[in-house]
């Protein structure tokens, strides 16, 4: 799968995804300081699913109607990289077929997939 990992999500998540065979663009490693609108535009034009901790992407999608190829919003109480990776590993095992094109909100206890209309 192709993922754009937002700067706030971090290097460790991007590295783990790359190590597991995914095509990854890491904002932290490759374009620090890139603004949210540029991120969503890049991800849409280059067919990346965004992984972020930033709630602003919900505003872009639901209020502004921005196009996207999929967004995974991590809403975790434990923000340590090890927990983010564990949660993503679980998500990819159980829901990878539903991530493209949809807005997915993930907590330690729940996964909510809001399908594109």
N, C-alpha and C positions, 0 to 999 in steps of 0.2 A: 504494500500500500504506500501511498505518497502522503507524507505529513509535513506540515509547516508547524514547527514548535516555537511558540511565542517566547520572547525573552524572559518573561516572568515564570514560565514553566521550567526553564533551565537547561543547562548543558547535559546533566546526567540523564535526563529523559531522552533527549535527542541522541545521545551516544547509545543508550540502551536500544532504541528503535533501530538505529543504523546497524548495531551489532546483531540484531535479529532480522536483518535482510530487508528492511524498509528503506524507501527512498525518502530522505529527510533534508529539509531546509531548516536550519537552526538560526533564528533571529539572533540569539545570544552569541553564537559563534561566527555568523557570517554578515550580520547587518545590524549591529547594536544601535538602539535608538530609533529604529524604524517605527513610524507612527501607525496606529491601528488601521486607519483607512488604507494606507499603502499595503499593510499586511493582508487585509481581506481582498484587496484588488489583485495582489500577486497570487494569493492562494487560488482565487477564482480563475484567473487567466492561465495558471500553470497546473491546474487540477490537483491541488493539495487540500487535504483535510486539515484544518487548523486545530491545534491542541493548545489551550490557553487556560489561565486562571482569571482572566480579565472579563468581568461582567459587561464591559462596554460592547463586546461583540453581540450580545443579546439586543442592545439598543440598535446597532447597525442593522440587524436582521429583522427584528420585529417592529421597530418604529420607522426605520428608513427604507426597509424593503431591499437591502443590499443583497445581490446575488452571491452565492457561495457554493462550494463543492462539498461542504460538511464542516461542522464545528463541534469540537468536544470541549465543553466547559467543565473544568475540574473545580468543584466546590468542596474542598476537603478541610477538615478541621486539623489534620496532621499534614503540613505542607512539606515535610522532609522528602527529598528525592526518592528514598527507598519506598515510601508509601505511595507516591505518585506512580512509580514504576509498577508496584504491586497492583494498584487499582487499574492501570492501563492494561496490564497483562491479563487480568480478569475480564476486563471489558472486551479486549480483542478476542479472547477465547469464546466468549458467549454472544457477542453482538457485532462482530466484524462485518457481517453481511448487511447491517442496517445503518452503518455510519456515513456512507457516501451520500451527500446531498441533504442530510438531516442535521438538526441541531440537537446535540446530546448533552444532557446535564448529568454529571456523575458525582455522587458523594460516596462516603465509605459504606453506606447502606443501600443506596438506590441508584438506579439508572433510569433516566427519563428521556425517551427519544421523541422529539417533536418532528413529525414527518413534514417534508416540504409539500406544500399544496400546489 
